[in-house]
Amino acid sequence: MAGFHMLDEQSGKAYSLVVVEDEASGARVQAALAQRPAERRVGVDPDHVQFLTAQAF
């Protein structure tokens, strides 16, 4: 798993990109984040989630 946080300086929008090996890994990450106590949560809830598949080149 790898994670990146990016900021679009023109729009002010922040983006978080999480790279996982497969959909099952992604589901485990989502479940772990959802189980955090409220006082340990940082940031805002995502307003858009998109799943992409990487192709080797």
Backbone torsions as a table, in degrees:
resi	resn	phi	psi	omega
1	MET	NA	139.9	174.5
2	ALA	-137.3	149.6	-179.7
3	GLY	-137.0	145.5	-179.3
4	PHE	-137.6	142.2	173.7
5	HIS	-117.9	131.3	-177.3
6	MET	-130.6	149.6	178.1
7	LEU	-123.5	125.5	172.9
8	ASP	-85.3	105.6	-174.2
9	GLU	-64.8	-29.1	-179.8
10	GLN	-70.8	-44.5	-176.6
11	SER	-93.7	-20.1	-175.9
12	GLY	81.0	3.2	179.9
13	LYS	-80.1	142.5	175.8
14	ALA	-105.0	143.5	179.9
15	TYR	-126.5	139.7	173.4
16	SER	-118.9	131.2	179.7
17	LEU	-119.4	123.4	177.7
18	VAL	-118.0	127.0	-179.5
19	VAL	-107.4	122.7	178.6
20	VAL	-125.7	163.6	-175.3
21	GLU	-74.0	-34.7	-178.7
22	ASP	-156.6	175.5	-177.1
23	GLU	-62.7	-35.2	179.4
24	ALA	-63.6	-40.0	176.8
25	SER	-63.2	-42.0	178.2
26	GLY	-61.7	-40.1	178.8
27	ALA	-64.7	-37.9	178.3
28	ARG	-66.6	-38.8	177.4
29	VAL	-63.1	-47.0	179.0
30	GLN	-58.8	-44.1	-178.9
31	ALA	-64.3	-41.7	179.9
32	ALA	-64.4	-42.0	179.2
33	LEU	-65.4	-38.5	-179.0
34	ALA	-68.2	-25.5	-177.0
35	GLN	-86.6	-5.0	179.7
36	ARG	-65.3	142.1	174.9
37	PRO	-62.9	150.0	-177.0
38	ALA	-54.2	-37.1	-177.5
39	GLU	-72.5	-11.4	178.4
40	ARG	-103.3	2.3	179.8
41	ARG	-83.1	139.8	-178.6
42	VAL	-123.8	142.4	176.4
43	GLY	84.8	-156.7	-177.9
44	VAL	-118.9	160.8	175.0
45	ASP	-68.4	144.1	-179.5
46	PRO	-65.4	140.8	177.1
47	ASP	-97.8	-9.0	178.5
48	HIS	-154.3	127.5	177.0
49	VAL	-121.6	130.4	-179.4
50	GLN	-132.0	134.5	178.4
51	PHE	-105.7	129.0	-179.6
52	LEU	-124.1	153.6	176.3
53	THR	-110.5	128.8	179.9
54	ALA	-87.0	144.4	176.5
55	GLN	-117.0	133.6	177.8
56	ALA	-68.2	144.8	176.2
57	PHE	-140.6	NA	NA
